[in-house]
Amino acid sequence: MSKDQANNPLHGVTLEMMVTQLVAHFGWAGLAQKINVNCFKSNPSIKSSLKFLRKTQWARTAVEDLYLSITQ
């Protein structure tokens, strides 16, 4: 692990891994309650969620924060 990433708990964790683990932990309905975005509410899928989250920084940050809250 490089010194730049020594204190980064998300190092090596992909966005897809985060979303998959959050769905396994909360389910789509629970995830939609935690983070209010349509990609988790209306016909949710990993693919559509990743497409939205890659374009929308505030939502990605919310997913990262929620992921960290369940893994630490």
mmJSON file of the N, C-alpha and C atoms, coordinates in Angstrom:
{"data_MODEL":{"atom_site":{
"group_PDB":["ATOM","ATOM","ATOM","ATOM","ATOM","ATOM","ATOM","ATOM","ATOM","ATOM","ATOM","ATOM","ATOM","ATOM","ATOM","ATOM","ATOM","ATOM","ATOM","ATOM","ATOM","ATOM","ATOM","ATOM","ATOM","ATOM","ATOM","ATOM","ATOM","ATOM","ATOM","ATOM","ATOM","ATOM","ATOM","ATOM","ATOM","ATOM","ATOM","ATOM","ATOM","ATOM","ATOM","ATOM","ATOM","ATOM","ATOM","ATOM","ATOM","ATOM","ATOM","ATOM","ATOM","ATOM","ATOM","ATOM","ATOM","ATOM","ATOM","ATOM","ATOM","ATOM","ATOM","ATOM","ATOM","ATOM","ATOM","ATOM","ATOM","ATOM","ATOM","ATOM","ATOM","ATOM","ATOM","ATOM","ATOM","ATOM","ATOM","ATOM","ATOM","ATOM","ATOM","ATOM","ATOM","ATOM","ATOM","ATOM","ATOM","ATOM","ATOM","ATOM","ATOM","ATOM","ATOM","ATOM","ATOM","ATOM","ATOM","ATOM","ATOM","ATOM","ATOM","ATOM","ATOM","ATOM","ATOM","ATOM","ATOM","ATOM","ATOM","ATOM","ATOM","ATOM","ATOM","ATOM","ATOM","ATOM","ATOM","ATOM","ATOM","ATOM","ATOM","ATOM","ATOM","ATOM","ATOM","ATOM","ATOM","ATOM","ATOM","ATOM","ATOM","ATOM","ATOM","ATOM","ATOM","ATOM","ATOM","ATOM","ATOM","ATOM","ATOM","ATOM","ATOM","ATOM","ATOM","ATOM","ATOM","ATOM","ATOM","ATOM","ATOM","ATOM","ATOM","ATOM","ATOM","ATOM","ATOM","ATOM","ATOM","ATOM","ATOM","ATOM","ATOM","ATOM","ATOM","ATOM","ATOM","ATOM","ATOM","ATOM","ATOM","ATOM","ATOM","ATOM","ATOM","ATOM","ATOM","ATOM","ATOM","ATOM","ATOM","ATOM","ATOM","ATOM","ATOM","ATOM","ATOM","ATOM","ATOM","ATOM","ATOM","ATOM","ATOM","ATOM","ATOM","ATOM","ATOM","ATOM","ATOM","ATOM","ATOM","ATOM","ATOM","ATOM","ATOM","ATOM","ATOM","ATOM","ATOM","ATOM","ATOM","ATOM","ATOM","ATOM"],
"id":[1,2,3,4,5,6,7,8,9,10,11,12,13,14,15,16,17,18,19,20,21,22,23,24,25,26,27,28,29,30,31,32,33,34,35,36,37,38,39,40,41,42,43,44,45,46,47,48,49,50,51,52,53,54,55,56,57,58,59,60,61,62,63,64,65,66,67,68,69,70,71,72,73,74,75,76,77,78,79,80,81,82,83,84,85,86,87,88,89,90,91,92,93,94,95,96,97,98,99,100,101,102,103,104,105,106,107,108,109,110,111,112,113,114,115,116,117,118,119,120,121,122,123,124,125,126,127,128,129,130,131,132,133,134,135,136,137,138,139,140,141,142,143,144,145,146,147,148,149,150,151,152,153,154,155,156,157,158,159,160,161,162,163,164,165,166,167,168,169,170,171,172,173,174,175,176,177,178,179,180,181,182,183,184,185,186,187,188,189,190,191,192,193,194,195,196,197,198,199,200,201,202,203,204,205,206,207,208,209,210,211,212,213,214,215,216],
"type_symbol":["N","C","C","N","C","C","N","C","C","N","C","C","N","C","C","N","C","C","N","C","C","N","C","C","N","C","C","N","C","C","N","C","C","N","C","C","N","C","C","N","C","C","N","C","C","N","C","C","N","C","C","N","C","C","N","C","C","N","C","C","N","C","C","N","C","C","N","C","C","N","C","C","N","C","C","N","C","C","N","C","C","N","C","C","N","C","C","N","C","C","N","C","C","N","C","C","N","C","C","N","C","C","N","C","C","N","C","C","N","C","C","N","C","C","N","C","C","N","C","C","N","C","C","N","C","C","N","C","C","N","C","C","N","C","C","N","C","C","N","C","C","N","C","C","N","C","C","N","C","C","N","C","C","N","C","C","N","C","C","N","C","C","N","C","C","N","C","C","N","C","C","N","C","C","N","C","C","N","C","C","N","C","C","N","C","C","N","C","C","N","C","C","N","C","C","N","C","C","N","C","C","N","C","C","N","C","C","N","C","C","N","C","C","N","C","C"],
"label_atom_id":["N","CA","C","N","CA","C","N","CA","C","N","CA","C","N","CA","C","N","CA","C","N","CA","C","N","CA","C","N","CA","C","N","CA","C","N","CA","C","N","CA","C","N","CA","C","N","CA","C","N","CA","C","N","CA","C","N","CA","C","N","CA","C","N","CA","C","N","CA","C","N","CA","C","N","CA","C","N","CA","C","N","CA","C","N","CA","C","N","CA","C","N","CA","C","N","CA","C","N","CA","C","N","CA","C","N","CA","C","N","CA","C","N","CA","C","N","CA","C","N","CA","C","N","CA","C","N","CA","C","N","CA","C","N","CA","C","N","CA","C","N","CA","C","N","CA","C","N","CA","C","N","CA","C","N","CA","C","N","CA","C","N","CA","C","N","CA","C","N","CA","C","N","CA","C","N","CA","C","N","CA","C","N","CA","C","N","CA","C","N","CA","C","N","CA","C","N","CA","C","N","CA","C","N","CA","C","N","CA","C","N","CA","C","N","CA","C","N","CA","C","N","CA","C","N","CA","C","N","CA","C","N","CA","C","N","CA","C","N","CA","C","N","CA","C","N","CA","C","N","CA","C"],
"label_alt_id":[null,null,null,null,null,null,null,null,null,null,null,null,null,null,null,null,null,null,null,null,null,null,null,null,null,null,null,null,null,null,null,null,null,null,null,null,null,null,null,null,null,null,null,null,null,null,null,null,null,null,null,null,null,null,null,null,null,null,null,null,null,null,null,null,null,null,null,null,null,null,null,null,null,null,null,null,null,null,null,null,null,null,null,null,null,null,null,null,null,null,null,null,null,null,null,null,null,null,null,null,null,null,null,null,null,null,null,null,null,null,null,null,null,null,null,null,null,null,null,null,null,null,null,null,null,null,null,null,null,null,null,null,null,null,null,null,null,null,null,null,null,null,null,null,null,null,null,null,null,null,null,null,null,null,null,null,null,null,null,null,null,null,null,null,null,null,null,null,null,null,null,null,null,null,null,null,null,null,null,null,null,null,null,null,null,null,null,null,null,null,null,null,null,null,null,null,null,null,null,null,null,null,null,null,null,null,null,null,null,null,null,null,null,null,null,null],
"label_comp_id":["MET","MET","MET","SER","SER","SER","LYS","LYS","LYS","ASP","ASP","ASP","GLN","GLN","GLN","ALA","ALA","ALA","ASN","ASN","ASN","ASN","ASN","ASN","PRO","PRO","PRO","LEU","LEU","LEU","HIS","HIS","HIS","GLY","GLY","GLY","VAL","VAL","VAL","THR","THR","THR","LEU","LEU","LEU","GLU","GLU","GLU","MET","MET","MET","MET","MET","MET","VAL","VAL","VAL","THR","THR","THR","GLN","GLN","GLN","LEU","LEU","LEU","VAL","VAL","VAL","ALA","ALA","ALA","HIS","HIS","HIS","PHE","PHE","PHE","GLY","GLY","GLY","TRP","TRP","TRP","ALA","ALA","ALA","GLY","GLY","GLY","LEU","LEU","LEU","ALA","ALA","ALA","GLN","GLN","GLN","LYS","LYS","LYS","ILE","ILE","ILE","ASN","ASN","ASN","VAL","VAL","VAL","ASN","ASN","ASN","CYS","CYS","CYS","PHE","PHE","PHE","LYS","LYS","LYS","SER","SER","SER","ASN","ASN","ASN","PRO","PRO","PRO","SER","SER","SER","ILE","ILE","ILE","LYS","LYS","LYS","SER","SER","SER","SER","SER","SER","LEU","LEU","LEU","LYS","LYS","LYS","PHE","PHE","PHE","LEU","LEU","LEU","ARG","ARG","ARG","LYS","LYS","LYS","THR","THR","THR","GLN","GLN","GLN","TRP","TRP","TRP","ALA","ALA","ALA","ARG","ARG","ARG","THR","THR","THR","ALA","ALA","ALA","VAL","VAL","VAL","GLU","GLU","GLU","ASP","ASP","ASP","LEU","LEU","LEU","TYR","TYR","TYR","LEU","LEU","LEU","SER","SER","SER","ILE","ILE","ILE","THR","THR","THR","GLN","GLN","GLN"],
"label_asym_id":["A","A","A","A","A","A","A","A","A","A","A","A","A","A","A","A","A","A","A","A","A","A","A","A","A","A","A","A","A","A","A","A","A","A","A","A","A","A","A","A","A","A","A","A","A","A","A","A","A","A","A","A","A","A","A","A","A","A","A","A","A","A","A","A","A","A","A","A","A","A","A","A","A","A","A","A","A","A","A","A","A","A","A","A","A","A","A","A","A","A","A","A","A","A","A","A","A","A","A","A","A","A","A","A","A","A","A","A","A","A","A","A","A","A","A","A","A","A","A","A","A","A","A","A","A","A","A","A","A","A","A","A","A","A","A","A","A","A","A","A","A","A","A","A","A","A","A","A","A","A","A","A","A","A","A","A","A","A","A","A","A","A","A","A","A","A","A","A","A","A","A","A","A","A","A","A","A","A","A","A","A","A","A","A","A","A","A","A","A","A","A","A","A","A","A","A","A","A","A","A","A","A","A","A","A","A","A","A","A","A","A","A","A","A","A","A"],
"label_entity_id":["1","1","1","1","1","1","1","1","1","1","1","1","1","1","1","1","1","1","1","1","1","1","1","1","1","1","1","1","1","1","1","1","1","1","1","1","1","1","1","1","1","1","1","1","1","1","1","1","1","1","1","1","1","1","1","1","1","1","1","1","1","1","1","1","1","1","1","1","1","1","1","1","1","1","1","1","1","1","1","1","1","1","1","1","1","1","1","1","1","1","1","1","1","1","1","1","1","1","1","1","1","1","1","1","1","1","1","1","1","1","1","1","1","1","1","1","1","1","1","1","1","1","1","1","1","1","1","1","1","1","1","1","1","1","1","1","1","1","1","1","1","1","1","1","1","1","1","1","1","1","1","1","1","1","1","1","1","1","1","1","1","1","1","1","1","1","1","1","1","1","1","1","1","1","1","1","1","1","1","1","1","1","1","1","1","1","1","1","1","1","1","1","1","1","1","1","1","1","1","1","1","1","1","1","1","1","1","1","1","1","1","1","1","1","1","1"],
"label_seq_id":[1,1,1,2,2,2,3,3,3,4,4,4,5,5,5,6,6,6,7,7,7,8,8,8,9,9,9,10,10,10,11,11,11,12,12,12,13,13,13,14,14,14,15,15,15,16,16,16,17,17,17,18,18,18,19,19,19,20,20,20,21,21,21,22,22,22,23,23,23,24,24,24,25,25,25,26,26,26,27,27,27,28,28,28,29,29,29,30,30,30,31,31,31,32,32,32,33,33,33,34,34,34,35,35,35,36,36,36,37,37,37,38,38,38,39,39,39,40,40,40,41,41,41,42,42,42,43,43,43,44,44,44,45,45,45,46,46,46,47,47,47,48,48,48,49,49,49,50,50,50,51,51,51,52,52,52,53,53,53,54,54,54,55,55,55,56,56,56,57,57,57,58,58,58,59,59,59,60,60,60,61,61,61,62,62,62,63,63,63,64,64,64,65,65,65,66,66,66,67,67,67,68,68,68,69,69,69,70,70,70,71,71,71,72,72,72],
"pdbx_PDB_ins_code":[null,null,null,null,null,null,null,null,null,null,null,null,null,null,null,null,null,null,null,null,null,null,null,null,null,null,null,null,null,null,null,null,null,null,null,null,null,null,null,null,null,null,null,null,null,null,null,null,null,null,null,null,null,null,null,null,null,null,null,null,null,null,null,null,null,null,null,null,null,null,null,null,null,null,null,null,null,null,null,null,null,null,null,null,null,null,null,null,null,null,null,null,null,null,null,null,null,null,null,null,null,null,null,null,null,null,null,null,null,null,null,null,null,null,null,null,null,null,null,null,null,null,null,null,null,null,null,null,null,null,null,null,null,null,null,null,null,null,null,null,null,null,null,null,null,null,null,null,null,null,null,null,null,null,null,null,null,null,null,null,null,null,null,null,null,null,null,null,null,null,null,null,null,null,null,null,null,null,null,null,null,null,null,null,null,null,null,null,null,null,null,null,null,null,null,null,null,null,null,null,null,null,null,null,null,null,null,null,null,null,null,null,null,null,null,null],
"Cartn_x":[0.857,0.0,0.898,0.626,1.441,1.124,2.055,1.85,0.658,0.374,-0.751,-2.087,-2.156,-3.414,-3.451,-2.448,-2.347,-3.564,-4.122,-5.256,-6.579,-6.632,-7.846,-8.589,-9.681,-10.395,-11.094,-11.211,-11.86,-10.857,-9.583,-8.572,-8.814,-8.943,-9.161,-10.615,-11.519,-12.946,-13.614,-14.21,-14.871,-16.271,-16.792,-18.157,-19.144,-18.908,-19.78,-19.77,-18.601,-18.507,-19.289,-19.198,-19.919,-21.423,-21.922,-23.366,-23.862,-23.125,-23.52,-23.61,-22.627,-22.643,-23.762,-24.023,-25.107,-26.464,-26.654,-27.914,-28.069,-26.975,-27.038,-27.375,-26.894,-27.099,-28.48,-28.895,-30.147,-31.279,-30.989,-31.983,-32.207,-32.845,-33.057,-33.956,-35.01,-35.937,-35.24,-34.462,-33.74,-32.691,-32.035,-31.029,-31.685,-32.86,-33.591,-34.031,-34.309,-34.655,-33.443,-32.287,-31.058,-30.556,-30.62,-30.15,-31.287,-31.876,-33.079,-32.737,-32.543,-32.314,-33.173,-33.637,-34.548,-33.922,-32.601,-31.987,-32.073,-32.354,-32.559,-34.04,-34.926,-36.37,-37.106,-36.873,-37.645,-36.863,-37.3,-36.667,-35.157,-34.733,-33.31,-32.498,-31.277,-30.316,-28.921,-27.984,-26.601,-26.13,-26.423,-25.955,-26.486,-27.783,-28.345,-27.829,-27.631,-27.114,-25.692,-24.858,-23.476,-23.408,-24.257,-24.281,-24.617,-25.624,-26.014,-24.93,-24.409,-23.448,-22.13,-21.761,-20.52,-20.645,-21.86,-22.089,-22.452,-22.864,-23.416,-22.587,-21.71,-20.743,-21.399,-22.448,-23.058,-23.649,-24.229,-24.817,-23.723,-22.649,-21.523,-20.923,-20.792,-20.267,-21.184,-22.49,-23.445,-23.302,-23.12,-22.923,-21.627,-20.561,-19.282,-19.387,-20.05,-20.215,-21.039,-22.114,-22.954,-22.182,-21.425,-20.601,-19.605,-18.946,-17.976,-18.654,-19.883,-20.576,-20.905,-21.065,-21.387,-20.143,-19.012,-17.804,-16.808,-17.015,-16.045,-16.621],
"Cartn_y":[-1.178,0.0,1.233,2.162,3.37,4.302,5.207,6.156,7.062,7.359,8.223,7.611,6.3,5.618,4.955,5.172,4.48,4.717,5.9,6.215,6.309,5.777,5.824,4.493,4.454,3.186,2.69,3.534,3.127,2.658,2.649,2.218,0.767,0.53,-0.815,-1.253,-0.406,-0.734,-0.007,-0.77,-0.148,0.315,1.209,1.695,0.536,-0.367,-1.529,-2.414,-2.586,-3.372,-2.706,-1.375,-0.645,-0.804,-0.565,-0.65,-2.072,-3.054,-4.453,-4.798,-4.369,-4.66,-3.904,-2.669,-1.903,-2.529,-3.005,-3.668,-4.96,-5.699,-6.93,-6.624,-5.507,-5.149,-4.543,-3.58,-2.849,-3.278,-3.862,-4.089,-2.79,-2.864,-1.642,-0.648,-1.141,-0.237,0.464,-0.274,0.317,1.307,0.983,1.89,3.178,3.052,4.236,5.114,4.511,5.304,6.047,5.416,6.034,7.133,6.869,7.826,8.022,9.187,9.468,9.815,8.77,8.963,7.969,8.385,7.552,6.251,6.236,5.002,3.867,4.181,3.157,2.85,3.713,3.57,2.952,3.499,3.136,2.163,0.911,-0.127,-0.177,-0.403,-0.338,-1.496,-1.181,-2.187,-1.653,-2.553,-2.14,-1.269,-1.681,-0.952,0.482,0.666,2.02,2.87,2.244,2.968,3.449,2.576,2.958,4.099,4.029,5.094,6.438,6.461,7.699,8.172,7.256,7.629,8.131,7.629,8.098,9.53,9.968,11.337,12.32,11.836,12.7,12.583,13.554,13.468,13.439,14.246,14.265,12.907,12.221,10.904,9.864,9.966,9.047,9.224,10.461,10.733,10.138,10.246,9.667,8.142,7.518,6.061,5.678,6.415,6.131,6.269,7.324,7.536,6.428,6.025,4.946,3.635,3.37,2.164,2.128,3.252,3.324,3.119,3.587,3.444,1.99,1.144,-0.261,-1.143,-0.629,-1.471,-1.125,-0.039,0.324,0.185],
"Cartn_z":[0.0,0.0,0.0,-0.88,-0.95,0.208,0.473,1.566,1.303,0.032,-0.31,0.096,0.13,0.4,1.784,2.59,3.879,4.78,4.76,5.63,4.875,3.677,2.874,2.999,3.757,3.942,2.678,1.666,0.417,-0.643,-0.31,-1.274,-1.677,-2.962,-3.474,-3.497,-3.039,-3.032,-4.192,-5.102,-6.245,-5.867,-6.671,-6.455,-6.57,-7.498,-7.658,-6.403,-5.811,-4.579,-3.454,-3.37,-2.328,-2.485,-3.7,-3.947,-3.692,-4.159,-3.968,-2.489,-1.716,-0.281,0.436,0.033,0.644,0.341,-0.882,-1.244,-0.449,-0.28,0.509,1.969,2.471,3.878,4.134,3.273,3.488,2.569,1.427,0.385,-0.369,-1.525,-2.321,-1.589,-0.948,-0.245,0.915,1.671,2.789,2.329,1.232,0.669,0.177,-0.424,-0.895,0.272,1.416,2.597,3.13,3.084,3.589,2.661,1.347,0.34,-0.663,-0.644,-1.422,-2.873,-3.692,-5.128,-5.902,-7.05,-7.836,-8.321,-8.532,-9.033,-8.006,-6.748,-5.73,-5.521,-6.019,-5.791,-6.976,-8.14,-9.328,-10.205,-10.243,-11.038,-10.795,-9.565,-9.23,-9.812,-10.183,-10.61,-10.32,-10.238,-9.998,-11.157,-12.38,-13.56,-13.593,-13.375,-13.423,-12.264,-11.118,-9.967,-10.216,-10.778,-11.063,-12.077,-13.084,-14.097,-13.457,-12.594,-11.915,-10.947,-10.133,-9.098,-9.68,-10.84,-11.472,-11.98,-12.241,-12.737,-11.642,-10.476,-9.437,-8.162,-7.952,-6.848,-5.469,-5.241,-3.916,-3.558,-4.548,-4.294,-4.062,-4.819,-4.628,-3.234,-2.803,-1.467,-0.398,-0.601,0.347,0.403,-0.751,-0.799,-0.093,-0.352,0.293,1.813,2.268,3.706,4.35,3.69,4.223,4.236,3.186,3.119,4.28,4.514,5.607,6.968,7.107,8.39,8.71,7.701,7.976,7.995,7.511,7.467,8.564,9.269,10.306,11.68],
"occupancy":[1.0,1.0,1.0,1.0,1.0,1.0,1.0,1.0,1.0,1.0,1.0,1.0,1.0,1.0,1.0,1.0,1.0,1.0,1.0,1.0,1.0,1.0,1.0,1.0,1.0,1.0,1.0,1.0,1.0,1.0,1.0,1.0,1.0,1.0,1.0,1.0,1.0,1.0,1.0,1.0,1.0,1.0,1.0,1.0,1.0,1.0,1.0,1.0,1.0,1.0,1.0,1.0,1.0,1.0,1.0,1.0,1.0,1.0,1.0,1.0,1.0,1.0,1.0,1.0,1.0,1.0,1.0,1.0,1.0,1.0,1.0,1.0,1.0,1.0,1.0,1.0,1.0,1.0,1.0,1.0,1.0,1.0,1.0,1.0,1.0,1.0,1.0,1.0,1.0,1.0,1.0,1.0,1.0,1.0,1.0,1.0,1.0,1.0,1.0,1.0,1.0,1.0,1.0,1.0,1.0,1.0,1.0,1.0,1.0,1.0,1.0,1.0,1.0,1.0,1.0,1.0,1.0,1.0,1.0,1.0,1.0,1.0,1.0,1.0,1.0,1.0,1.0,1.0,1.0,1.0,1.0,1.0,1.0,1.0,1.0,1.0,1.0,1.0,1.0,1.0,1.0,1.0,1.0,1.0,1.0,1.0,1.0,1.0,1.0,1.0,1.0,1.0,1.0,1.0,1.0,1.0,1.0,1.0,1.0,1.0,1.0,1.0,1.0,1.0,1.0,1.0,1.0,1.0,1.0,1.0,1.0,1.0,1.0,1.0,1.0,1.0,1.0,1.0,1.0,1.0,1.0,1.0,1.0,1.0,1.0,1.0,1.0,1.0,1.0,1.0,1.0,1.0,1.0,1.0,1.0,1.0,1.0,1.0,1.0,1.0,1.0,1.0,1.0,1.0,1.0,1.0,1.0,1.0,1.0,1.0,1.0,1.0,1.0,1.0,1.0,1.0],
"B_iso_or_equiv":[0.0,0.0,0.0,0.0,0.0,0.0,0.0,0.0,0.0,0.0,0.0,0.0,0.0,0.0,0.0,0.0,0.0,0.0,0.0,0.0,0.0,0.0,0.0,0.0,0.0,0.0,0.0,0.0,0.0,0.0,0.0,0.0,0.0,0.0,0.0,0.0,0.0,0.0,0.0,0.0,0.0,0.0,0.0,0.0,0.0,0.0,0.0,0.0,0.0,0.0,0.0,0.0,0.0,0.0,0.0,0.0,0.0,0.0,0.0,0.0,0.0,0.0,0.0,0.0,0.0,0.0,0.0,0.0,0.0,0.0,0.0,0.0,0.0,0.0,0.0,0.0,0.0,0.0,0.0,0.0,0.0,0.0,0.0,0.0,0.0,0.0,0.0,0.0,0.0,0.0,0.0,0.0,0.0,0.0,0.0,0.0,0.0,0.0,0.0,0.0,0.0,0.0,0.0,0.0,0.0,0.0,0.0,0.0,0.0,0.0,0.0,0.0,0.0,0.0,0.0,0.0,0.0,0.0,0.0,0.0,0.0,0.0,0.0,0.0,0.0,0.0,0.0,0.0,0.0,0.0,0.0,0.0,0.0,0.0,0.0,0.0,0.0,0.0,0.0,0.0,0.0,0.0,0.0,0.0,0.0,0.0,0.0,0.0,0.0,0.0,0.0,0.0,0.0,0.0,0.0,0.0,0.0,0.0,0.0,0.0,0.0,0.0,0.0,0.0,0.0,0.0,0.0,0.0,0.0,0.0,0.0,0.0,0.0,0.0,0.0,0.0,0.0,0.0,0.0,0.0,0.0,0.0,0.0,0.0,0.0,0.0,0.0,0.0,0.0,0.0,0.0,0.0,0.0,0.0,0.0,0.0,0.0,0.0,0.0,0.0,0.0,0.0,0.0,0.0,0.0,0.0,0.0,0.0,0.0,0.0,0.0,0.0,0.0,0.0,0.0,0.0],
"pdbx_formal_charge":[null,null,null,null,null,null,null,null,null,null,null,null,null,null,null,null,null,null,null,null,null,null,null,null,null,null,null,null,null,null,null,null,null,null,null,null,null,null,null,null,null,null,null,null,null,null,null,null,null,null,null,null,null,null,null,null,null,null,null,null,null,null,null,null,null,null,null,null,null,null,null,null,null,null,null,null,null,null,null,null,null,null,null,null,null,null,null,null,null,null,null,null,null,null,null,null,null,null,null,null,null,null,null,null,null,null,null,null,null,null,null,null,null,null,null,null,null,null,null,null,null,null,null,null,null,null,null,null,null,null,null,null,null,null,null,null,null,null,null,null,null,null,null,null,null,null,null,null,null,null,null,null,null,null,null,null,null,null,null,null,null,null,null,null,null,null,null,null,null,null,null,null,null,null,null,null,null,null,null,null,null,null,null,null,null,null,null,null,null,null,null,null,null,null,null,null,null,null,null,null,null,null,null,null,null,null,null,null,null,null,null,null,null,null,null,null],
"auth_seq_id":[1,1,1,2,2,2,3,3,3,4,4,4,5,5,5,6,6,6,7,7,7,8,8,8,9,9,9,10,10,10,11,11,11,12,12,12,13,13,13,14,14,14,15,15,15,16,16,16,17,17,17,18,18,18,19,19,19,20,20,20,21,21,21,22,22,22,23,23,23,24,24,24,25,25,25,26,26,26,27,27,27,28,28,28,29,29,29,30,30,30,31,31,31,32,32,32,33,33,33,34,34,34,35,35,35,36,36,36,37,37,37,38,38,38,39,39,39,40,40,40,41,41,41,42,42,42,43,43,43,44,44,44,45,45,45,46,46,46,47,47,47,48,48,48,49,49,49,50,50,50,51,51,51,52,52,52,53,53,53,54,54,54,55,55,55,56,56,56,57,57,57,58,58,58,59,59,59,60,60,60,61,61,61,62,62,62,63,63,63,64,64,64,65,65,65,66,66,66,67,67,67,68,68,68,69,69,69,70,70,70,71,71,71,72,72,72],
"auth_comp_id":["MET","MET","MET","SER","SER","SER","LYS","LYS","LYS","ASP","ASP","ASP","GLN","GLN","GLN","ALA","ALA","ALA","ASN","ASN","ASN","ASN","ASN","ASN","PRO","PRO","PRO","LEU","LEU","LEU","HIS","HIS","HIS","GLY","GLY","GLY","VAL","VAL","VAL","THR","THR","THR","LEU","LEU","LEU","GLU","GLU","GLU","MET","MET","MET","MET","MET","MET","VAL","VAL","VAL","THR","THR","THR","GLN","GLN","GLN","LEU","LEU","LEU","VAL","VAL","VAL","ALA","ALA","ALA","HIS","HIS","HIS","PHE","PHE","PHE","GLY","GLY","GLY","TRP","TRP","TRP","ALA","ALA","ALA","GLY","GLY","GLY","LEU","LEU","LEU","ALA","ALA","ALA","GLN","GLN","GLN","LYS","LYS","LYS","ILE","ILE","ILE","ASN","ASN","ASN","VAL","VAL","VAL","ASN","ASN","ASN","CYS","CYS","CYS","PHE","PHE","PHE","LYS","LYS","LYS","SER","SER","SER","ASN","ASN","ASN","PRO","PRO","PRO","SER","SER","SER","ILE","ILE","ILE","LYS","LYS","LYS","SER","SER","SER","SER","SER","SER","LEU","LEU","LEU","LYS","LYS","LYS","PHE","PHE","PHE","LEU","LEU","LEU","ARG","ARG","ARG","LYS","LYS","LYS","THR","THR","THR","GLN","GLN","GLN","TRP","TRP","TRP","ALA","ALA","ALA","ARG","ARG","ARG","THR","THR","THR","ALA","ALA","ALA","VAL","VAL","VAL","GLU","GLU","GLU","ASP","ASP","ASP","LEU","LEU","LEU","TYR","TYR","TYR","LEU","LEU","LEU","SER","SER","SER","ILE","ILE","ILE","THR","THR","THR","GLN","GLN","GLN"],
"auth_asym_id":["A","A","A","A","A","A","A","A","A","A","A","A","A","A","A","A","A","A","A","A","A","A","A","A","A","A","A","A","A","A","A","A","A","A","A","A","A","A","A","A","A","A","A","A","A","A","A","A","A","A","A","A","A","A","A","A","A","A","A","A","A","A","A","A","A","A","A","A","A","A","A","A","A","A","A","A","A","A","A","A","A","A","A","A","A","A","A","A","A","A","A","A","A","A","A","A","A","A","A","A","A","A","A","A","A","A","A","A","A","A","A","A","A","A","A","A","A","A","A","A","A","A","A","A","A","A","A","A","A","A","A","A","A","A","A","A","A","A","A","A","A","A","A","A","A","A","A","A","A","A","A","A","A","A","A","A","A","A","A","A","A","A","A","A","A","A","A","A","A","A","A","A","A","A","A","A","A","A","A","A","A","A","A","A","A","A","A","A","A","A","A","A","A","A","A","A","A","A","A","A","A","A","A","A","A","A","A","A","A","A","A","A","A","A","A","A"],
"auth_atom_id":["N","CA","C","N","CA","C","N","CA","C","N","CA","C","N","CA","C","N","CA","C","N","CA","C","N","CA","C","N","CA","C","N","CA","C","N","CA","C","N","CA","C","N","CA","C","N","CA","C","N","CA","C","N","CA","C","N","CA","C","N","CA","C","N","CA","C","N","CA","C","N","CA","C","N","CA","C","N","CA","C","N","CA","C","N","CA","C","N","CA","C","N","CA","C","N","CA","C","N","CA","C","N","CA","C","N","CA","C","N","CA","C","N","CA","C","N","CA","C","N","CA","C","N","CA","C","N","CA","C","N","CA","C","N","CA","C","N","CA","C","N","CA","C","N","CA","C","N","CA","C","N","CA","C","N","CA","C","N","CA","C","N","CA","C","N","CA","C","N","CA","C","N","CA","C","N","CA","C","N","CA","C","N","CA","C","N","CA","C","N","CA","C","N","CA","C","N","CA","C","N","CA","C","N","CA","C","N","CA","C","N","CA","C","N","CA","C","N","CA","C","N","CA","C","N","CA","C","N","CA","C","N","CA","C","N","CA","C","N","CA","C","N","CA","C","N","CA","C","N","CA","C"],
"pdbx_PDB_model_num":[1,1,1,1,1,1,1,1,1,1,1,1,1,1,1,1,1,1,1,1,1,1,1,1,1,1,1,1,1,1,1,1,1,1,1,1,1,1,1,1,1,1,1,1,1,1,1,1,1,1,1,1,1,1,1,1,1,1,1,1,1,1,1,1,1,1,1,1,1,1,1,1,1,1,1,1,1,1,1,1,1,1,1,1,1,1,1,1,1,1,1,1,1,1,1,1,1,1,1,1,1,1,1,1,1,1,1,1,1,1,1,1,1,1,1,1,1,1,1,1,1,1,1,1,1,1,1,1,1,1,1,1,1,1,1,1,1,1,1,1,1,1,1,1,1,1,1,1,1,1,1,1,1,1,1,1,1,1,1,1,1,1,1,1,1,1,1,1,1,1,1,1,1,1,1,1,1,1,1,1,1,1,1,1,1,1,1,1,1,1,1,1,1,1,1,1,1,1,1,1,1,1,1,1,1,1,1,1,1,1,1,1,1,1,1,1]
}}}
